[in-house]
Amino acid sequence: MQKDEIIAEVWRNRDAYAEKHHYNLAAIVADLQIRQKKRECKLVDRRATTKASQRKGT
């Protein structure tokens, strides 16, 4: 199988981020929650979309 450079880069970044937090899932989640609050980004709630599409039967 051919090596995908994009996937390899994503994995490297993921591993570096996890290593920064000593592979502690609670620390990773806490950091992401802090980052989420700092950035003024709009989050998408897909639960509403899922409920609407279920009502339509799709």
Backbone bond lengths (Angstrom), bond angles and torsions (degrees), N, CA, C in turn:
res aa  C-N    CA-C-N  psi(-1)  N-CA   C-N-CA  omega(-1)  CA-C   N-CA-C  phi
1 M - - - 1.458 - - 1.528 108.77 -
2 Q 1.298 115.72 139.53 1.459 121.80 -178.32 1.531 110.67 -76.71
3 K 1.320 116.51 139.98 1.458 121.40 -179.14 1.527 109.88 -77.81
4 D 1.307 116.56 128.93 1.461 122.33 179.55 1.531 107.52 -93.71
5 E 1.313 116.94 114.80 1.470 121.99 -176.86 1.526 112.77 -65.57
6 I 1.307 117.71 -33.33 1.469 120.94 179.89 1.523 109.63 -67.38
7 I 1.326 116.39 -46.15 1.462 120.35 179.01 1.526 110.05 -63.59
8 A 1.315 117.01 -40.64 1.469 120.99 178.86 1.527 110.56 -61.12
9 E 1.325 117.41 -40.17 1.465 120.83 178.90 1.528 111.01 -66.84
10 V 1.326 117.10 -41.11 1.467 120.98 177.84 1.524 109.61 -60.74
11 W 1.320 116.80 -43.80 1.467 120.58 179.77 1.528 111.19 -64.64
12 R 1.322 117.02 -40.42 1.470 120.02 177.92 1.524 110.67 -61.50
13 N 1.319 115.82 -44.79 1.471 120.23 179.24 1.527 111.43 -64.28
14 R 1.312 116.10 -41.89 1.463 121.01 178.78 1.529 110.45 -62.20
15 D 1.318 115.78 -45.38 1.463 120.01 -179.83 1.530 111.68 -65.16
16 A 1.320 117.33 -39.36 1.468 120.45 178.94 1.530 110.39 -65.29
17 Y 1.330 116.90 -40.30 1.465 121.10 178.89 1.529 110.35 -65.44
18 A 1.322 116.91 -43.92 1.462 120.81 179.34 1.528 110.57 -65.03
19 E 1.321 116.97 -40.79 1.462 120.52 179.21 1.524 111.11 -63.47
20 K 1.323 116.22 -37.75 1.467 121.37 178.21 1.527 110.89 -57.47
21 H 1.331 116.26 -30.68 1.470 121.67 -178.92 1.529 111.23 -105.31
22 H 1.329 115.86 18.42 1.469 122.43 176.68 1.533 111.84 58.21
23 Y 1.331 116.32 32.75 1.473 123.34 177.88 1.524 112.00 56.53
24 N 1.331 116.62 27.68 1.461 122.98 -179.76 1.532 108.00 -95.57
25 L 1.331 116.24 110.05 1.455 120.72 -175.88 1.529 112.46 -59.72
26 A 1.317 116.95 -39.96 1.469 120.04 179.19 1.525 110.87 -62.34
27 A 1.324 117.21 -39.42 1.468 120.93 178.66 1.527 110.91 -68.33
28 I 1.324 116.58 -37.26 1.471 120.68 178.68 1.524 109.63 -64.97
29 V 1.330 116.90 -46.89 1.467 121.07 -179.75 1.524 110.12 -62.31
30 A 1.321 117.35 -43.97 1.465 120.62 179.51 1.526 110.78 -60.69
31 D 1.328 116.90 -42.86 1.461 120.57 178.85 1.529 111.30 -63.59
32 L 1.311 116.61 -42.95 1.469 119.92 179.44 1.526 111.38 -64.55
33 Q 1.327 116.94 -37.78 1.463 120.01 178.52 1.526 110.87 -66.02
34 I 1.328 117.24 -39.50 1.464 120.52 176.98 1.523 110.14 -64.43
35 R 1.330 116.07 -45.34 1.471 120.06 179.17 1.522 111.20 -60.80
36 Q 1.326 116.08 -39.96 1.457 121.01 -179.32 1.526 110.90 -62.25
37 K 1.317 117.57 -39.74 1.459 121.46 -179.63 1.521 111.67 -72.28
38 K 1.331 117.97 -33.99 1.458 121.66 -178.71 1.515 112.04 -70.26
39 R 1.282 115.86 -42.90 1.466 119.73 -178.67 1.515 109.91 -79.07
40 E 1.277 114.49 140.01 1.462 118.81 178.54 1.524 108.86 -92.60
41 C 1.320 114.07 66.89 1.458 118.81 -179.64 1.523 109.31 -107.87
42 K 1.295 114.12 151.13 1.448 120.24 179.59 1.526 108.23 -91.55
43 L 1.316 116.42 124.98 1.455 120.85 179.22 1.517 109.71 -91.11
44 V 1.304 114.87 148.39 1.455 120.92 179.12 1.515 108.47 -103.42
45 D 1.320 115.85 127.36 1.455 121.39 176.93 1.524 107.53 -100.14
46 R 1.311 116.41 101.82 1.465 120.67 -177.00 1.518 112.79 -77.05
47 R 1.323 117.50 -10.91 1.456 119.39 178.90 1.525 110.35 -61.79
48 A 1.316 117.95 -39.89 1.466 121.53 179.81 1.526 110.22 -64.51
49 T 1.323 117.06 -40.66 1.464 121.81 178.76 1.520 110.13 -64.76
50 T 1.311 117.07 -42.09 1.461 121.41 -179.40 1.523 110.56 -63.50
51 K 1.315 117.75 -44.15 1.462 121.09 179.65 1.524 110.94 -63.62
52 A 1.312 117.79 -41.31 1.464 121.34 179.85 1.524 110.73 -65.01
53 S 1.331 116.65 -41.20 1.469 119.03 -178.10 1.522 110.41 -71.36
54 Q 1.333 118.55 -29.64 1.465 121.11 178.18 1.515 110.65 -68.96
55 R 1.327 115.93 -36.17 1.475 119.09 178.84 1.514 111.48 -65.78
56 K 1.345 116.26 -33.52 1.462 120.67 -180.00 1.530 111.89 -76.43
57 G 1.324 115.49 -16.95 1.447 118.79 179.96 1.506 113.82 90.04
58 T 1.361 117.61 15.47 1.462 120.11 179.56 1.492 110.65 -109.55
